[in-house]
């Protein structure tokens, strides 16, 4: 039996070689001559069926289909939300699944109120977000309801500035129940950085189509950005030994707070489908 199978394979290979080397075929029909060029063929041996089959059409067709999807996306979208202002491109894998690649960023600190408290100190926040992401959008029930999952690659700059209590010469910071004069400590400014270099996210939402080409969407969810690393610098302070103590404690309080460790995702947008 093995000899028969090997003979069949050898014959198929020889036939393929002959096809490649064959002269053009000339067909005469009603005095019209048409020349057909021999086309290379690809064969694969099916062990279960015990036969050699021509796979050229499947391979070429599958490759064309893949590149067609990559080069011709199904949709483009514009969005605004807690991750920033941005856009994404979508590729439909089937009627219920879409692959998305996008970016969102900018200064969105005001969306979180522009300030927060860590222990007894209030901080103003300035931000410059950059959040490229790759994800999958699912329509599990085949209607407007959607579920999303993916990965964000966060590169977000978050600057903080401590607000002293009181005013003038009496302005002070309250740390661990103790009051330290601003004139002794100096202004406290620094940065916060989330430790995750890749942040997984999950969302749920809706995506109604308004026309055949245009639609709207909204999503809510969260991304796990991880714990934070804080750096606090004293600005225009003197050499008072309490100054370094206050700065160190401020860093610890910021890291203990883990500001936006679970980063809320809220976004709205519009989609154009090709």
Secondary structure, 3 states (H helix, E strand, C coil): CHHHHHHHHHHHHHHHHHHHHCCCEEEEECCEEEEECCCCCCEEEECCCCEEEECHHHHHHHHHHHHHHHHCCCEEEEEEECCEEEEEEEEEEECCEEEEEEEEEECCHHHHCCEEEECCEEEEEEEEEEEEEEEEEECCCCCCEEEEEEEEEECCEEEEEEECECCHHHCEEEECCEEEEHHHHCEEEEEEEECCCCEEEEEEEECCECCCCEEEEEEEEEEECCCEEEEEEEECCCCCHHHHHHHHHHHHHHHHHCCCCEEEEEEEEEEEEC
